[in-house]
Amino acid sequence: MSGVSTKPVVRVGCGAGFWGDSAAGPAQLVRHGALDYLVMDYLAEITMSILARMKAGDADAGYATDFVSAVMKPLLADIARQGMKVVTNAGGVNPLACKAALEKVAADAGIKLRVAAVLGDDLAADLDALRAAGIVEMDSGAPLPAKLASINAYLGATPIAAALAAGADVVITGRCVDSALVLGPLMHEFGWQAHDYDLLAAGSLAGHIIECGTQCTGGLFTDWEQVPGWDDMGFPIAECRADGSFVVSKPEGTGGLINRATIAEQIIYEIGDPAHYMLPDVCCDFSHIEVCEVARDRVEVRGARGHAPSDSYKVSATYADGYRATATMMIGGADAARKGQRVADAILTRTRRMFGERGLADYREVSVELLGAESTYGPHARGGATREVVVKIGVAHADKKALEIFAREIFPAATAMAQGLTGFAGGRPNVQPVIRLYSCLVPKSHIAIEVLLGDTRLPVATPDGDHRHIEVQAQEAGPATSVEGHSVPLRTLAHGRSGDKGDRANIGVLARHPVFVPLLAAQLSSAAVGAWFAHLVGGPVTRYPWPGLDGFNFVLEHALGGGGVASLRHDPQGKAYAQMLLDIPIVVPAEWLAKDGILAR
């Protein structure tokens, strides 16, 4: 896999962070980014189950059609003229159909295009062998469910690099880790080998930062008022060097903001232990990275370290587990929150009585949230006196008939219950299957990977990795120290960003100044964070230090009501968790608040 680049810098831009992202992103980067590579990330766990259902009804479906119709078709001439290469996981559960569709678009336009598909992540045909091998769920130890909607291994960057080395102009994968879309091109361009762990970690970090599109250029930023141009956000570009260092930038003249804090916030997104971030190609240590502003909207990142990866691929499966429905309605006027709660209680009581009359079991799960009254904040809510709320009632049941009763009994609330009930968002609730996530580990030696380029199939060998288990040690503060002074909200001292992995949430907290770190270490313990989220979190909270970013990462287990579409909550991905934590009071020395104190400057 020898390097082919004669450039000191390889420019990789990310034009999509999810299926449904704006088509303006790829267009912006193709026309104004001067890229070597355009990458686009389309997949999430729920996306895989949706695509699997699509393919079950149509053998030519099962991929992100937007990639072909809304991105490549209008941009193909510009991409070909610039010699730009494209790498994407838009193949979903049907990379071959995606490849064929793109090849037809190119042929119709008279453009020669070598399209490669990476195959091997879909393990649906291997279920019997996996069951015989005794595969179990990573956390619970549960066996594989009887019937799955999808099951896919998270492949790495090696097959992408192999496809590029074989001459592909476009590489389409199925399920792979998001950061591999960037690491694969860098392995190819710079000749990085499977054992160059520090370099692989650095390339993975570049991919991790830009994989969610504008989230690293000011999107979701704690200090949102500082971010200009939300209507024309700049999509990110990683300007990468052979030594693993890189600069994050965006096209000139676009909106958004790139500084140390916006990049640091994205680095902590969806991470567990920053010293042991496991990927298929490398186990990354991001704990001591350096993030430095080198010019306006330009931030350099250095210092990632890597170790041998494990000998297994993470595999995610999805399966149907009963049904769900959600109703929303607005209620206005005095005591709106109390009226809303009574309406929800009445609907649930009435439908439960109807279930009993028909011999149906009780709801499996119920979630009532009064949006506008801060009910998601639990004991920290301050919105009890609000005069308008949106009542959200989410329910789950094993029997579809029960939820059809629930759906029919929502509209009668408009005349039988609270005055001020103004309407129902989205009409009568739809009954949908509950899709749950099942994660397991499968030895790499059991998975055969190949690249299809034209009509040629190229087997891809990937290193097995290291079978040894790495013992992860979180670090916790000692006994909390007593500080005399005044309390301020955490947001005064820190930035925060939260993310999700299944039913697990993470909240990164980054001090605004290094002098704040010892104070946060003493007061913002895992126990304190666990107590703050006790109304939402059902498992332990672990704190990991992040010295390179002057902060900490908190991992909250069983924190999202099942996570993803399995959750009935209005925030099933913990997107607002960092905002909640930034309200926690932290006691600071009185002199910090004085006229010339550090917080008064």
C-alpha positions as CSV (number, residue, x, y, z in Angstrom):
1,M,0.0,0.0,0.0
2,S,2.6,2.5,-1.1
3,G,1.9,6.2,-0.9
4,V,1.0,8.0,-4.1
5,S,0.8,11.6,-3.0
6,T,3.5,14.1,-3.9
7,K,1.7,16.9,-2.1
8,P,2.8,18.0,1.4
9,V,-0.9,18.3,2.3
10,V,-3.9,16.2,1.4
11,R,-7.2,18.0,1.7
12,V,-10.2,15.9,2.8
13,G,-13.6,17.6,3.2
14,C,-16.8,16.1,4.8
15,G,-20.0,17.1,3.0
16,A,-22.5,15.0,5.0
17,G,-22.8,13.9,8.6
18,F,-26.0,11.8,8.4
19,W,-28.6,10.7,5.9
20,G,-30.7,13.8,5.3
21,D,-27.9,16.3,5.7
22,S,-28.0,19.3,3.4
23,A,-27.1,18.8,-0.3
24,A,-25.5,22.2,-0.1
25,G,-22.6,20.8,1.9
26,P,-21.1,18.6,-0.9
27,A,-21.8,21.4,-3.4
28,Q,-20.0,23.9,-1.3
29,L,-16.9,21.7,-0.9
30,V,-16.7,20.6,-4.5
31,R,-17.0,24.1,-5.8
32,H,-15.0,26.0,-3.2
33,G,-13.0,23.5,-1.2
34,A,-10.1,22.6,-3.6
35,L,-10.3,19.1,-2.2
36,D,-8.4,15.9,-3.0
37,Y,-11.1,13.8,-1.3
38,L,-14.8,14.4,-0.6
39,V,-16.2,12.1,2.1
40,M,-19.7,11.7,3.3
41,D,-21.2,9.8,6.2
42,Y,-24.8,8.6,6.0
43,L,-25.2,5.7,8.5
44,A,-26.4,5.2,12.0
45,E,-27.8,2.1,13.7
46,I,-31.4,3.0,13.0
47,T,-30.5,3.9,9.4
48,M,-29.3,0.4,8.9
49,S,-32.6,-1.1,10.0
50,I,-34.6,1.3,7.8
51,L,-32.4,0.4,4.8
52,A,-32.7,-3.3,5.6
53,R,-36.6,-3.0,5.5
54,M,-36.3,-1.1,2.1
55,K,-34.1,-3.9,0.7
56,A,-36.5,-6.6,1.9
57,G,-39.2,-5.0,-0.3
58,D,-36.9,-4.2,-3.3
59,A,-33.7,-6.0,-4.1
60,D,-32.3,-2.8,-5.7
61,A,-32.9,-0.6,-2.6
62,G,-31.2,-0.4,0.7
63,Y,-28.7,2.4,0.1
64,A,-28.8,6.2,0.7
65,T,-30.3,7.2,-2.6
66,D,-29.6,10.9,-1.9
67,F,-25.9,10.2,-2.5
68,V,-26.6,9.3,-6.1
69,S,-29.5,11.6,-7.0
70,A,-28.9,14.8,-5.0
71,V,-25.1,14.8,-4.6
72,M,-23.2,12.9,-7.4
73,K,-25.6,13.5,-10.3
74,P,-25.4,17.3,-10.2
75,L,-21.7,17.5,-9.1
76,L,-20.2,14.6,-11.1
77,A,-18.8,16.8,-13.9
78,D,-17.1,19.2,-11.4
79,I,-15.8,16.2,-9.4
80,A,-14.4,14.5,-12.6
81,R,-12.8,17.8,-13.9
82,Q,-11.0,18.3,-10.6
83,G,-9.8,14.8,-10.3
84,M,-11.4,14.6,-6.9
85,K,-12.0,11.2,-5.3
86,V,-15.1,10.4,-3.3
87,V,-15.4,8.0,-0.3
88,T,-18.7,7.3,1.4
89,N,-20.7,4.7,3.4
90,A,-23.8,5.5,1.4
91,G,-23.9,1.8,0.4
92,G,-25.9,1.0,3.5
93,V,-27.0,-2.6,3.3
94,N,-26.7,-2.7,-0.5
95,P,-23.3,-1.3,-1.7
96,L,-23.6,-3.2,-5.0
97,A,-26.9,-1.5,-5.9
98,C,-25.5,1.9,-5.0
99,K,-22.5,1.2,-7.1
100,A,-24.7,0.2,-10.1
101,A,-26.9,3.3,-9.7
102,L,-23.9,5.6,-9.7
103,E,-22.2,3.8,-12.6
104,K,-25.4,4.3,-14.7
105,V,-25.5,8.0,-13.8
106,A,-21.9,8.4,-14.9
107,A,-22.5,6.5,-18.1
108,D,-25.5,8.5,-19.0
109,A,-23.4,11.7,-18.5
110,G,-20.6,10.3,-20.6
111,I,-18.1,10.4,-17.7
112,K,-15.7,7.6,-17.1
113,L,-15.8,6.7,-13.4
114,R,-14.2,3.7,-11.6
115,V,-16.5,2.8,-8.7
116,A,-15.5,0.4,-6.0
117,A,-17.7,-1.3,-3.4
118,V,-16.4,-2.6,-0.1
119,L,-18.2,-5.9,0.8
120,G,-18.1,-8.1,3.9
121,D,-19.8,-6.1,6.6
122,D,-23.2,-7.6,6.2
123,L,-23.3,-10.8,8.3
124,A,-27.0,-11.8,7.7
125,A,-25.9,-14.9,5.9
126,D,-23.7,-15.9,8.8
127,L,-26.3,-16.0,11.6
128,D,-26.2,-19.7,12.1
129,A,-22.5,-19.8,12.4
130,L,-22.5,-16.9,14.8
131,R,-25.1,-18.6,17.0
132,A,-23.1,-21.8,16.9
133,A,-20.0,-19.8,18.0
134,G,-21.9,-18.6,21.1
135,I,-21.8,-14.9,20.2
136,V,-23.4,-12.8,23.0
137,E,-24.2,-9.1,23.6
138,M,-21.3,-7.0,24.7
139,D,-22.7,-5.7,28.0
140,S,-25.6,-8.0,29.0
141,G,-24.3,-11.3,27.7
142,A,-27.7,-12.0,26.0
143,P,-27.8,-14.4,23.0
144,L,-28.5,-13.2,19.5
145,P,-32.3,-12.4,19.1
146,A,-34.3,-14.9,17.1
147,K,-35.0,-12.5,14.3
148,L,-32.9,-9.6,13.2
149,A,-33.6,-6.6,10.9
150,S,-29.9,-6.1,10.2
151,I,-26.5,-7.2,11.4
152,N,-23.3,-5.5,10.2
153,A,-19.7,-5.3,11.3
154,Y,-18.0,-2.0,11.7
155,L,-15.2,-2.3,9.1
156,G,-12.1,-0.1,9.1
157,A,-10.0,1.9,6.7
158,T,-7.9,-0.9,5.2
159,P,-10.4,-1.9,2.5
160,I,-10.9,1.7,1.5
161,A,-7.2,2.2,1.1
162,A,-7.0,-1.0,-0.9
163,A,-9.8,0.2,-3.2
164,L,-8.0,3.5,-3.8
165,A,-4.8,1.7,-4.5
166,A,-6.6,-0.4,-7.1
167,G,-7.5,2.8,-9.0
168,A,-11.0,3.6,-7.7
169,D,-12.4,7.1,-8.2
170,V,-15.3,6.5,-5.9
171,V,-15.3,4.1,-2.9
172,I,-18.7,3.0,-1.6
173,T,-18.8,1.0,1.7
174,G,-21.5,-0.5,3.8
175,R,-21.1,-0.2,7.6
176,C,-17.7,1.1,8.6
177,V,-16.6,3.3,11.4
178,D,-17.2,6.9,10.4
179,S,-13.6,8.0,10.9
180,A,-12.4,5.3,8.4
181,L,-13.8,7.4,5.6
182,V,-10.9,9.8,6.2
183,L,-8.3,7.4,7.4
184,G,-8.5,5.2,4.3
185,P,-7.5,8.0,1.9
186,L,-4.7,9.0,4.2
187,M,-3.3,5.5,4.4
188,H,-3.4,5.3,0.7
189,E,-1.9,8.8,0.0
190,F,0.9,8.6,2.6
191,G,1.6,4.9,2.6
192,W,0.8,4.4,6.2
193,Q,1.0,0.8,7.2
194,A,-1.1,-1.3,9.5
195,H,1.5,-1.1,12.3
196,D,1.9,2.7,12.1
197,Y,-0.4,3.1,15.1
198,D,0.4,6.7,16.0
199,L,-0.3,7.8,12.4
200,L,-3.4,5.7,12.2
201,A,-4.7,7.3,15.4
202,A,-3.9,10.7,14.0
203,G,-5.8,10.0,10.8
204,S,-8.7,8.6,12.8
205,L,-8.8,11.7,14.9
206,A,-9.0,13.9,11.7
207,G,-11.9,11.7,10.6
208,H,-13.6,11.8,14.0
209,I,-13.5,15.6,14.0
210,I,-14.9,16.2,10.5
211,E,-17.3,13.2,10.2
212,C,-20.3,15.1,11.6
213,G,-20.0,17.9,9.1
214,T,-20.7,21.4,10.5
215,Q,-20.7,20.1,14.1
216,C,-17.0,21.0,14.2
217,T,-17.3,24.4,12.5
218,G,-19.5,25.9,15.1
219,G,-22.6,23.7,15.0
220,L,-23.9,22.7,18.5
221,F,-21.3,25.0,20.1
222,T,-21.8,26.0,23.8
223,D,-21.1,29.6,23.0
224,W,-23.6,29.7,20.1
225,E,-24.0,33.4,20.0
226,Q,-20.4,33.7,18.8
227,V,-21.1,31.7,15.7
228,P,-22.0,33.7,12.6
229,G,-23.7,32.6,9.4
230,W,-25.9,29.7,10.5
231,D,-27.7,29.9,7.1
232,D,-24.5,29.2,5.2
233,M,-22.3,27.1,7.6
234,G,-18.9,26.1,6.3
235,F,-18.4,22.4,6.0
236,P,-15.1,21.1,7.4
237,I,-11.8,20.4,5.6
238,A,-8.9,18.5,7.2
239,E,-5.6,19.6,5.7
240,C,-3.5,16.5,6.5
241,R,0.2,15.9,6.5
242,A,2.3,12.7,6.3
243,D,3.4,13.1,10.0
244,G,-0.2,12.8,11.2
245,S,-0.7,16.5,12.1
246,F,-3.5,18.4,10.4
247,V,-5.3,21.7,10.3
248,V,-9.1,22.0,10.3
249,S,-10.5,24.7,8.1
250,K,-13.6,25.6,6.0
251,P,-14.2,27.3,2.6
252,E,-13.4,31.0,2.7
253,G,-16.4,33.3,3.2
254,T,-18.7,30.6,4.6
255,G,-20.5,30.9,8.0
256,G,-19.5,29.1,11.2
257,L,-16.6,29.3,13.5
258,I,-13.4,27.3,14.0
259,N,-11.4,27.8,17.1
260,R,-9.9,25.7,19.8
261,A,-13.2,25.3,21.7
262,T,-15.3,24.3,18.7
263,I,-12.8,21.6,17.7
264,A,-12.3,20.4,21.2
265,E,-16.0,20.1,21.7
266,Q,-16.3,17.9,18.6
267,I,-13.4,15.7,19.7
268,I,-15.2,14.8,22.9
269,Y,-18.4,13.9,21.1
270,E,-19.4,10.2,21.4
271,I,-16.1,9.2,23.1
272,G,-15.7,7.0,26.1
273,D,-12.2,6.7,27.6
274,P,-10.1,9.1,25.6
275,A,-7.0,7.1,26.3
276,H,-8.6,3.9,24.9
277,Y,-10.8,4.7,22.0
278,M,-11.1,1.4,20.1
279,L,-11.4,1.4,16.3
280,P,-10.9,-1.5,13.9
281,D,-7.5,-0.3,12.7
282,V,-6.1,1.1,15.9
283,C,-6.7,1.7,19.6
284,C,-6.4,5.5,19.9
285,D,-5.1,7.6,22.8
286,F,-6.4,11.1,22.4
287,S,-5.8,12.1,26.0
288,H,-2.8,14.3,25.5
289,I,-3.5,15.8,22.1
290,E,-2.6,19.5,21.3
291,V,-5.3,21.7,19.8
292,C,-4.0,25.2,18.7
293,E,-5.4,28.1,16.8
294,V,-3.0,29.0,14.0
295,A,-5.1,31.6,12.2
296,R,-8.6,32.8,11.9
297,D,-10.9,29.7,11.4
298,R,-7.8,27.4,11.3
299,V,-7.0,25.0,14.1
300,E,-4.0,22.6,14.1
301,V,-4.3,19.2,15.9
302,R,-1.3,17.1,16.9
303,G,-0.3,14.4,19.4
304,A,-2.6,11.5,18.9
305,R,-1.1,8.2,19.9
306,G,-2.1,4.7,18.9
307,H,-1.8,1.0,20.0
308,A,-2.7,-2.3,18.5
309,P,-6.4,-2.8,17.9
310,S,-8.4,-5.7,19.2
311,D,-8.7,-9.0,17.3
312,S,-12.5,-8.5,16.9
313,Y,-14.9,-6.3,15.0
314,K,-17.7,-4.6,16.8
315,V,-21.0,-5.8,15.2
316,S,-24.3,-4.0,15.5
317,A,-27.6,-5.7,14.9
318,T,-31.1,-4.3,15.0
319,Y,-34.3,-6.2,15.8
320,A,-38.0,-5.4,16.3
321,D,-39.3,-5.6,19.9
322,G,-43.0,-4.7,20.0
323,Y,-44.5,-1.4,19.1
324,R,-44.5,2.2,20.0
325,A,-46.6,5.4,19.5
326,T,-46.2,9.0,20.4
327,A,-48.8,11.7,20.8
328,T,-48.1,15.4,21.2
329,M,-50.6,18.3,22.0
330,M,-50.3,21.9,23.1
331,I,-52.1,23.2,26.1
332,G,-52.1,26.9,27.0
333,G,-53.3,29.1,29.9
334,A,-52.6,29.3,33.6
335,D,-51.4,26.1,35.3
336,A,-50.6,24.6,31.8
337,A,-48.2,22.1,33.3
338,R,-50.7,20.7,35.8
339,K,-53.4,20.6,33.2
340,G,-51.1,18.8,30.8
341,Q,-50.1,16.2,33.4
342,R,-53.8,15.6,34.2
343,V,-54.6,15.2,30.5
344,A,-51.8,12.6,30.1
345,D,-52.9,10.7,33.2
346,A,-56.5,10.6,32.0
347,I,-55.6,9.3,28.6
348,L,-53.4,6.6,30.1
349,T,-56.0,5.6,32.7
350,R,-58.8,5.4,30.1
351,T,-56.8,3.3,27.7
352,R,-55.6,1.0,30.4
353,R,-59.2,0.4,31.4
354,M,-60.0,-0.4,27.7
355,F,-57.0,-2.8,27.5
356,G,-58.4,-4.7,30.5
357,E,-61.8,-4.9,29.0
358,R,-60.3,-6.5,25.9
359,G,-57.9,-8.8,27.7
360,L,-54.8,-6.8,26.7
361,A,-51.8,-6.4,28.9
362,D,-50.7,-3.1,30.4
363,Y,-48.3,-0.8,28.6
364,R,-44.7,-2.1,28.5
365,E,-43.3,1.4,29.0
366,V,-44.8,4.9,29.3
367,S,-43.0,8.3,29.1
368,V,-44.8,11.6,29.8
369,E,-42.8,14.8,29.2
370,L,-44.2,18.4,29.5
371,L,-42.1,20.3,27.1
372,G,-42.0,23.9,28.2
373,A,-42.3,23.1,31.8
374,E,-38.7,21.6,31.9
375,S,-40.0,18.2,33.0
376,T,-36.9,16.6,31.4
377,Y,-34.8,18.5,34.0
378,G,-36.5,16.6,36.8
379,P,-35.8,18.2,40.2
380,H,-33.8,21.0,38.5
381,A,-36.8,22.3,36.6
382,R,-37.6,26.0,36.7
383,G,-40.6,26.2,34.3
384,G,-43.5,25.3,36.5
385,A,-45.3,28.6,36.0
386,T,-45.3,28.5,32.2
387,R,-48.5,29.2,30.5
388,E,-48.0,26.8,27.6
389,V,-46.7,23.3,27.3
390,V,-46.5,20.6,24.7
391,V,-47.6,17.3,26.3
392,K,-45.7,14.4,24.8
393,I,-47.0,10.9,25.7
394,G,-44.8,8.0,24.5
395,V,-46.0,4.4,25.0
396,A,-44.7,1.0,24.1
397,H,-46.6,-2.3,24.0
398,A,-46.1,-5.9,22.8
399,D,-49.4,-5.9,20.9
400,K,-50.1,-3.5,18.0
401,K,-53.8,-3.6,18.7
402,A,-53.3,-1.9,22.1
403,L,-51.5,1.0,20.6
404,E,-54.1,1.4,17.9
405,I,-56.6,1.9,20.8
406,F,-54.2,4.5,22.3
407,A,-54.0,6.3,18.9
408,R,-57.8,6.5,18.6
409,E,-58.2,7.9,22.1
410,I,-56.0,10.9,21.7
411,F,-58.4,13.2,19.8
412,P,-61.3,12.9,22.3
413,A,-59.1,14.8,24.8
414,A,-59.8,18.0,22.7
415,T,-63.4,18.1,23.9
416,A,-63.4,16.0,27.1
417,M,-60.5,17.5,29.0
418,A,-58.5,20.7,29.6
419,Q,-59.5,24.1,28.2
420,G,-56.7,25.5,26.3
421,L,-55.8,22.3,24.4
422,T,-55.1,23.8,21.0
423,G,-54.2,21.0,18.7
424,F,-52.3,17.8,17.9
425,A,-49.0,17.9,16.2
426,G,-48.9,15.5,13.3
427,G,-52.4,14.2,13.7
428,R,-53.3,10.8,15.0
429,P,-50.3,8.9,16.3
430,N,-48.7,6.3,14.1
431,V,-48.0,2.9,15.5
432,Q,-44.5,1.8,14.7
433,P,-42.2,-1.1,15.5
434,V,-39.7,-0.6,18.3
435,I,-36.2,-1.1,16.9
436,R,-33.6,-2.1,19.4
437,L,-29.8,-2.3,19.1
438,Y,-27.8,-5.4,19.9
439,S,-24.0,-5.1,19.9
440,C,-21.5,-7.9,20.0
441,L,-17.9,-8.7,19.1
442,V,-17.0,-11.1,16.2
443,P,-13.4,-12.2,15.6
444,K,-11.8,-10.5,12.6
445,S,-10.7,-13.9,11.3
446,H,-14.4,-14.9,10.8
447,I,-15.1,-12.0,8.4
448,A,-14.1,-12.0,4.8
449,I,-13.7,-8.6,3.2
450,E,-13.4,-7.9,-0.5
451,V,-13.4,-4.9,-2.9
452,L,-15.4,-5.1,-6.1
453,L,-13.9,-2.7,-8.7
454,G,-15.6,-3.0,-12.1
455,D,-16.1,-6.8,-12.4
456,T,-13.0,-7.7,-10.4
457,R,-13.2,-8.9,-6.9
458,L,-10.1,-8.2,-4.7
459,P,-9.8,-9.9,-1.3
460,V,-8.6,-7.7,1.4
461,A,-6.6,-9.0,4.3
462,T,-6.8,-7.1,7.5
463,P,-4.5,-7.6,10.5
464,D,-6.0,-9.7,13.3
465,G,-5.0,-7.3,16.0
466,D,-4.3,-8.1,19.6
467,H,-6.5,-10.5,21.6
468,R,-5.4,-9.1,24.9
469,H,-8.0,-7.2,26.9
470,I,-7.0,-3.6,27.8
471,E,-8.0,-2.8,31.4
472,V,-9.5,0.7,31.3
473,Q,-8.9,2.6,34.5
474,A,-11.0,5.7,35.1
475,Q,-9.5,8.3,37.4
476,E,-11.7,9.9,40.1
477,A,-11.0,12.8,42.4
478,G,-10.4,12.3,46.1
479,P,-12.7,13.6,48.7
480,A,-14.4,16.9,47.7
481,T,-12.6,19.9,49.0
482,S,-14.4,22.7,50.7
483,V,-14.3,26.0,48.9
484,E,-15.5,29.2,50.5
485,G,-17.0,31.7,48.0
486,H,-19.9,31.9,45.7
487,S,-21.5,29.4,43.3
488,V,-21.7,30.0,39.6
489,P,-23.2,27.7,36.9
490,L,-20.7,25.3,35.4
491,R,-21.1,27.1,32.0
492,T,-19.2,30.0,33.5
493,L,-16.2,27.8,33.8
494,A,-16.5,25.3,31.0
495,H,-17.8,24.3,27.6
496,G,-19.7,21.0,27.2
497,R,-20.9,18.6,24.5
498,S,-22.9,15.4,24.9
499,G,-23.4,12.4,22.6
500,D,-24.7,8.9,22.6
501,K,-23.7,5.3,21.9
502,G,-26.8,3.0,22.2
503,D,-28.2,3.5,25.7
504,R,-25.0,5.2,26.9
505,A,-24.5,9.0,27.0
506,N,-21.2,10.9,27.3
507,I,-20.8,14.5,28.4
508,G,-17.5,16.2,27.9
509,V,-16.6,19.1,30.1
510,L,-13.8,21.4,29.0
511,A,-12.4,24.1,31.3
512,R,-12.4,27.6,29.7
513,H,-9.0,28.2,31.4
514,P,-6.5,25.6,32.8
515,V,-6.7,27.3,36.2
516,F,-10.3,26.0,36.6
517,V,-9.3,22.3,36.2
518,P,-8.4,21.6,39.9
519,L,-11.6,23.2,41.1
520,L,-13.7,21.1,38.6
521,A,-11.8,18.0,39.6
522,A,-12.7,18.5,43.2
523,Q,-16.3,19.4,42.8
524,L,-17.5,17.7,39.5
525,S,-17.1,14.1,40.6
526,S,-18.8,11.1,39.0
527,A,-21.0,11.0,42.1
528,A,-22.0,14.6,41.6
529,V,-22.9,14.1,38.0
530,G,-24.7,10.9,38.8
531,A,-26.8,12.7,41.4
532,W,-27.6,15.6,39.0
533,F,-29.0,13.1,36.4
534,A,-30.5,10.6,38.9
535,H,-34.0,11.2,37.3
536,L,-32.7,10.0,33.9
537,V,-29.8,7.6,34.4
538,G,-30.2,4.1,35.6
539,G,-26.6,3.0,35.6
540,P,-23.2,4.1,36.9
541,V,-21.4,7.2,35.9
542,T,-17.6,7.1,35.1
543,R,-15.3,10.1,34.9
544,Y,-12.2,10.0,32.6
545,P,-9.6,12.8,32.7
546,W,-8.7,14.6,29.5
547,P,-5.5,16.5,30.4
548,G,-4.8,17.6,26.8
549,L,-8.1,19.4,26.5
550,D,-8.2,20.6,30.2
551,G,-11.2,18.7,30.9
552,F,-13.1,15.5,31.7
553,N,-15.4,13.0,30.0
554,F,-18.3,11.5,31.8
555,V,-19.9,8.3,30.6
556,L,-23.4,7.6,31.8
557,E,-24.7,4.1,31.5
558,H,-28.4,3.2,30.9
559,A,-29.0,6.9,30.4
560,L,-31.2,7.2,27.3
561,G,-34.3,5.1,28.0
562,G,-33.0,2.4,25.6
563,G,-31.4,4.8,23.2
564,G,-32.2,5.7,19.6
565,V,-35.7,4.8,18.4
566,A,-36.0,2.3,21.1
567,S,-36.4,5.2,23.5
568,L,-39.7,6.9,24.2
569,R,-38.0,10.1,25.3
570,H,-38.0,13.3,23.4
571,D,-34.2,13.4,23.6
572,P,-33.2,9.8,23.0
573,Q,-29.6,10.7,22.1
574,G,-28.8,12.9,25.1
575,K,-28.2,16.0,22.9
576,A,-29.3,18.3,25.7
577,Y,-27.5,16.6,28.5
578,A,-24.4,18.8,28.3
579,Q,-26.7,21.8,28.5
580,M,-28.4,20.4,31.6
581,L,-25.0,19.7,33.3
582,L,-23.8,23.2,32.5
583,D,-26.4,24.5,35.0
584,I,-24.9,22.6,37.9
585,P,-23.5,25.1,40.6
586,I,-19.8,25.2,41.2
587,V,-18.4,27.1,44.2
588,V,-15.6,29.5,43.2
589,P,-13.3,31.6,45.5
590,A,-14.8,35.0,46.2
591,E,-11.8,36.7,44.7
592,W,-12.5,35.2,41.3
593,L,-15.7,37.3,41.2
594,A,-14.1,40.5,42.5
595,K,-13.7,43.5,40.2
596,D,-10.3,42.4,39.0
597,G,-11.0,38.7,39.5
598,I,-10.5,36.1,36.8
599,L,-14.2,35.7,36.1
600,A,-14.8,39.5,36.0
601,R,-12.3,40.0,33.1
